[in-house]
């Protein structure tokens, strides 16, 4: 978490399975919204588990 995280707020979820996807449209390209599916955090998309169930320490795209 960084300092700026304390400065924004969102309304409560609308359902038990409602996911959060916060991408700032001024800073994210449109293709980012297709790469990070609804209900998925961008770290979930970057740091997926491999076939052994391990999570890499850095993104494979880095």
N, C-alpha and C positions, 0 to 999 in steps of 0.2 A: 504494500500500500504506500502511496505517496501522499504528500500533504494535500494535493488537489482533490483526492478522493473524498475528503471530508466536506468539500464545497459543493457537491452536486447531490441531488436527490431524485428519486423516481417514485411514482405511485406504487402502491402495493400490487402484487401479482393478482391477476383476475381469475386464476384457477389453480388447482392443486399441482398440475403439471406444467404450469406456465414457466417458460424459460426466459432468461434475460439475455439480450444481445445489445450491447451498447457500443456502437461505432460512431464516432463523431464525423458526420457527413462532410464537414469542411476539411478533414484531415485524411479520410479514407477514400480510396478510389472505389468506383462502383463495383469493380470486380471483387473487392474485398467482401461485399455483402453476399456474394455467391460462394466464396471460399469458406466463410464462417457461417454455418447454417444456424437457423433460429434455435435458441436454447443452448447454444454452444459458445463457450468463451474462446477468445482467440488463442489462448494458451492451450486449450483442449485440442484445437486444430493443429497447433505447432508441435506439441509434445504428446503425440499418440504413443500408446504402448506398442512394442514390437511383438513378434510371434512368441517370445518367451515371457511376455507380460511386463518387461522392464520399460521404464520411461527414460529416454535419453536426457542427459544433463543439459544439452542445448539443442536447439532446433536443427533438423536435418538440412533446412534451407539456409542456415546461417553461413 
